[in-house]
Amino acid sequence: MDVRLGAALLRVPSLLCLVHAMARIGAEQEVENLSGLSTSPEKDIFVVRDNGTTCLMAEFAAKLMVPYDVSASNYVDLITEEAEIPLARGADVRGKCGTTESELQVSWLDKVYTLKLYFVKESHNTTKRQEAVWKMNKIQFVYDSSERTYFRDAVNPGKHTANSHHLSALLTPAGKSYECQAQQTISLITSDHQRTVTLLLSEVRIQPFDISADFVFSEEHKCPVDEREQLEETLPLILGLILGLMIVITICIYHIHHKLTANQVQLPRDRSQYKHMG
């Protein structure tokens, strides 16, 4: 009897650890799809929460271009078509947050299509010192070419997986969110190395680490394309202001010079007129 009681007591810590682990897993999987709040019909909003606080936020519009084979009219040759698969509203979302690793998984059309984004935070060497940065280091797309919405009469239909290779995208200083309105293209290679799937991302705002306020992005780190476009938009305005300022300065100098010249005594050029002076 005492032996059984002792064995039962020994199991209690193990059960508590199991319950704690299950609670942690549940917390990691707490996600929200807020795409209905988006002002853009093509942009989705996803939030991952850990212990009641936001640990990952992502806003983006995504579209995948997937090549596949169909039979030619002679039923002998093959023709390559391209399926254009947008990320659907109301997609199922899963996520996981960590200190140095986070991930976001989005599935739609009864999980026929699944897009997985992986993020990592690490130290980055600069010319002066080491600084912490985060980046997207892996993308995986799982799809089924037997699905009829986007694939029409595919030859040898079935499930496929496409992965990124040596990816280092969205490089951002730690504590900041990444923002890029311009479209970005990322290539994924299928597991049989026969096809290249293209992921098109636009209207991106992502932060997978160090979110200080609930449901609020930290200060943005803009992509180089957006910064260049912003400079191209503001440069004509700056040049116009400089030109306008130069014109005003020129007019002011002219008026001052004209006033000073008008106040000076005009000496007669004809010497015979000097006798009338004074």
C-alpha positions as CSV (number, residue, x, y, z in Angstrom):
1,M,0.0,0.0,0.0
2,D,2.8,2.4,0.9
3,V,4.7,1.5,-2.2
4,R,1.6,2.3,-4.4
5,L,1.1,5.6,-2.6
6,G,4.8,6.5,-3.0
7,A,4.6,5.7,-6.7
8,A,1.5,7.8,-7.1
9,L,3.2,10.7,-5.4
10,L,6.2,10.4,-7.7
11,R,3.8,10.7,-10.7
12,V,2.4,14.0,-9.5
13,P,5.4,16.2,-10.6
14,S,5.4,14.5,-14.0
15,L,1.7,15.1,-14.4
16,L,2.2,18.8,-13.4
17,C,5.0,19.2,-15.9
18,L,2.7,17.6,-18.6
19,V,-0.1,20.0,-17.8
20,H,2.3,23.0,-17.8
21,A,3.7,21.9,-21.2
22,M,0.2,21.5,-22.6
23,A,-0.8,24.9,-21.3
24,R,2.3,26.4,-23.0
25,I,1.4,24.7,-26.3
26,G,-2.1,26.1,-26.1
27,A,-0.7,29.6,-25.4
28,E,1.6,29.3,-28.4
29,Q,-1.3,28.4,-30.7
30,E,-3.6,31.4,-29.7
31,V,-4.1,33.2,-33.0
32,E,-6.5,35.7,-34.5
33,N,-7.4,36.5,-38.1
34,L,-8.2,40.2,-38.3
35,S,-8.4,40.4,-42.1
36,G,-11.9,41.8,-41.8
37,L,-10.4,45.0,-40.4
38,S,-8.2,45.5,-43.4
39,T,-9.0,48.5,-45.7
40,S,-7.5,46.6,-48.6
41,P,-9.5,43.6,-50.0
42,E,-6.2,41.8,-50.8
43,K,-4.4,42.3,-47.5
44,D,-4.7,40.0,-44.6
45,I,-4.0,40.7,-40.9
46,F,-2.8,37.9,-38.5
47,V,-2.0,38.1,-34.8
48,V,-0.3,35.5,-32.6
49,R,-0.7,35.9,-28.8
50,D,1.3,34.3,-26.0
51,N,-0.1,34.4,-22.5
52,G,-2.6,37.0,-23.5
53,T,-0.1,39.4,-25.1
54,T,0.7,40.0,-28.7
55,C,4.0,38.3,-29.8
56,L,3.7,38.3,-33.6
57,M,1.8,40.6,-36.0
58,A,1.7,40.3,-39.8
59,E,-0.1,42.3,-42.5
60,F,0.5,41.5,-46.1
61,A,-1.1,40.6,-49.5
62,A,0.2,37.4,-50.9
63,K,-0.2,35.6,-54.2
64,L,1.6,32.5,-55.5
65,M,2.3,31.7,-59.1
66,V,2.6,27.9,-59.5
67,P,3.5,26.3,-62.9
68,Y,1.9,22.9,-63.8
69,D,1.5,20.7,-66.9
70,V,-1.6,20.1,-68.9
71,S,-2.1,18.0,-72.0
72,A,-1.8,19.7,-75.4
73,S,-4.6,19.4,-78.0
74,N,-2.9,16.3,-79.5
75,Y,-3.0,14.6,-76.1
76,V,0.7,13.7,-76.6
77,D,2.7,16.9,-75.8
78,L,2.6,18.8,-72.5
79,I,2.0,22.5,-72.1
80,T,3.0,24.4,-69.0
81,E,0.3,26.6,-67.5
82,E,0.5,28.8,-64.4
83,A,-1.9,28.8,-61.5
84,E,-2.4,32.2,-59.8
85,I,-3.3,31.4,-56.2
86,P,-4.2,34.4,-53.9
87,L,-4.2,34.1,-50.1
88,A,-7.9,33.7,-49.2
89,R,-9.8,35.8,-46.7
90,G,-10.8,33.8,-43.6
91,A,-7.8,31.5,-43.7
92,D,-7.0,29.2,-40.8
93,V,-4.0,30.5,-38.9
94,R,-1.5,28.9,-36.5
95,G,1.6,30.5,-35.0
96,K,4.4,30.1,-32.5
97,C,6.5,32.7,-30.7
98,G,9.9,32.3,-29.2
99,T,12.8,34.4,-28.0
100,T,14.9,33.8,-31.1
101,E,12.5,31.8,-33.4
102,S,8.9,32.4,-34.5
103,E,6.6,31.1,-37.2
104,L,3.3,31.8,-38.9
105,Q,1.3,29.2,-40.7
106,V,-1.7,30.1,-42.9
107,S,-4.0,27.5,-44.6
108,W,-7.0,28.0,-46.8
109,L,-9.5,26.0,-48.9
110,D,-9.7,23.2,-46.3
111,K,-5.9,23.2,-45.9
112,V,-5.3,22.3,-49.6
113,Y,-2.9,25.3,-49.5
114,T,-0.6,26.1,-46.6
115,L,1.9,28.9,-46.5
116,K,4.5,28.8,-43.7
117,L,6.8,31.7,-42.8
118,Y,9.7,31.3,-40.4
119,F,11.6,34.0,-38.6
120,V,14.8,34.1,-36.6
121,K,16.5,36.8,-34.4
122,E,20.3,36.8,-34.3
123,S,23.3,39.0,-33.9
124,H,24.6,40.9,-36.9
125,N,28.1,42.2,-37.3
126,T,28.4,45.9,-38.4
127,T,31.5,48.0,-38.9
128,K,31.3,49.4,-35.4
129,R,29.6,46.7,-33.2
130,Q,27.3,43.8,-33.1
131,E,23.5,44.5,-33.2
132,A,20.5,42.3,-32.9
133,V,18.4,41.9,-36.1
134,W,15.6,39.6,-37.2
135,K,14.8,38.2,-40.6
136,M,12.6,35.8,-42.5
137,N,14.9,32.7,-43.0
138,K,12.5,30.2,-44.5
139,I,9.3,29.9,-46.5
140,Q,7.4,26.7,-47.3
141,F,4.3,26.3,-49.5
142,V,2.3,23.1,-49.6
143,Y,-0.3,22.7,-52.4
144,D,-2.4,20.1,-54.2
145,S,-2.7,20.4,-58.0
146,S,-5.8,18.1,-58.0
147,E,-7.7,21.1,-56.5
148,R,-9.9,22.5,-59.3
149,T,-10.3,26.1,-58.4
150,Y,-6.9,27.2,-59.7
151,F,-5.6,24.0,-61.4
152,R,-7.4,23.0,-64.6
153,D,-6.8,19.4,-65.9
154,A,-3.4,19.1,-64.4
155,V,-1.3,16.1,-65.5
156,N,-0.3,13.8,-62.7
157,P,-2.1,15.9,-60.0
158,G,-1.1,15.5,-56.4
159,K,0.4,17.2,-53.3
160,H,3.6,19.2,-53.7
161,T,5.9,21.1,-51.4
162,A,8.0,24.1,-52.4
163,N,10.7,25.6,-50.2
164,S,13.0,28.6,-50.2
165,H,16.7,28.1,-50.2
166,H,19.3,30.1,-48.2
167,L,16.7,32.8,-47.6
168,S,17.6,36.0,-45.8
169,A,14.7,38.4,-46.3
170,L,13.1,41.4,-44.5
171,L,16.3,42.1,-42.5
172,T,15.2,44.5,-39.7
173,P,16.8,45.8,-36.5
174,A,15.5,44.1,-33.4
175,G,12.6,46.0,-31.7
176,K,11.3,47.3,-35.0
177,S,8.7,46.2,-37.5
178,Y,9.4,45.7,-41.2
179,E,7.3,47.7,-43.7
180,C,7.3,47.6,-47.5
181,Q,4.4,48.6,-49.7
182,A,6.2,47.7,-52.9
183,Q,5.9,44.2,-54.3
184,Q,8.6,41.7,-53.5
185,T,9.3,38.4,-55.3
186,I,10.6,35.3,-53.6
187,S,11.4,32.1,-55.5
188,L,10.5,28.6,-54.0
189,I,11.8,25.3,-55.4
190,T,9.6,22.2,-55.4
191,S,10.9,19.1,-53.6
192,D,11.5,17.4,-57.0
193,H,13.6,20.4,-58.1
194,Q,11.5,20.6,-61.3
195,R,9.4,23.7,-60.7
196,T,9.9,27.2,-59.4
197,V,7.0,28.6,-57.4
198,T,6.9,32.4,-57.2
199,L,5.6,34.1,-54.0
200,L,4.5,37.8,-54.5
201,L,4.3,39.8,-51.3
202,S,3.1,43.4,-51.1
203,E,1.7,45.9,-48.5
204,V,3.9,44.1,-45.9
205,R,4.0,45.1,-42.3
206,I,5.5,42.3,-40.1
207,Q,6.9,42.1,-36.6
208,P,7.7,38.6,-35.1
209,F,9.6,39.7,-32.0
210,D,9.7,42.3,-29.3
211,I,6.2,43.8,-29.6
212,S,5.9,46.3,-26.8
213,A,2.2,47.2,-27.0
214,D,-0.8,44.9,-27.6
215,F,-2.0,44.9,-31.2
216,V,0.4,47.8,-32.1
217,F,3.4,47.6,-34.3
218,S,6.7,49.1,-33.1
219,E,8.5,51.8,-35.1
220,E,8.8,50.8,-38.8
221,H,11.9,49.9,-40.7
222,K,11.2,50.7,-44.4
223,C,12.5,48.6,-47.2
224,P,15.0,50.3,-49.6
225,V,12.4,50.3,-52.5
226,D,9.9,52.3,-50.4
227,E,12.7,54.7,-49.2
228,R,13.7,55.3,-52.8
229,E,10.2,55.9,-53.9
230,Q,9.6,58.3,-51.0
231,L,12.8,60.2,-52.0
232,E,11.6,60.3,-55.7
233,E,8.3,61.8,-54.5
234,T,9.8,64.4,-52.2
235,L,12.8,65.4,-54.3
236,P,10.7,67.5,-56.8
237,L,9.1,69.3,-53.9
238,I,12.4,70.0,-52.3
239,L,13.8,71.3,-55.6
240,G,10.7,73.4,-56.1
241,L,11.1,75.0,-52.7
242,I,14.8,75.7,-53.3
243,L,14.0,77.3,-56.7
244,G,11.2,79.4,-55.2
245,L,13.5,80.6,-52.4
246,M,16.2,81.6,-54.9
247,I,13.6,83.6,-56.9
248,V,12.4,85.4,-53.8
249,I,16.0,86.2,-52.8
250,T,16.8,87.5,-56.3
251,I,13.8,89.8,-56.3
252,C,14.7,91.1,-52.8
253,I,18.2,91.8,-53.9
254,Y,16.9,93.6,-57.0
255,H,14.5,95.8,-55.0
256,I,17.2,96.7,-52.5
257,H,19.7,97.6,-55.3
258,H,17.1,99.6,-57.1
259,K,16.2,101.5,-53.9
260,L,19.9,102.3,-53.2
261,T,20.5,103.4,-56.8
262,A,17.4,105.7,-56.8
263,N,18.6,107.5,-53.6
264,Q,22.0,108.4,-55.1
265,V,22.6,112.0,-56.7
266,Q,22.8,111.7,-60.4
267,L,25.8,113.8,-61.8
268,P,25.2,115.5,-65.2
269,R,27.2,114.2,-68.0
270,D,27.4,117.6,-69.8
271,R,30.0,119.8,-68.1
272,S,28.0,123.0,-69.0
273,Q,25.4,122.0,-66.5
274,Y,27.8,122.1,-63.5
275,K,27.3,125.9,-63.2
276,H,23.6,125.3,-62.4
277,M,24.5,123.0,-59.5
278,G,24.6,124.5,-56.0
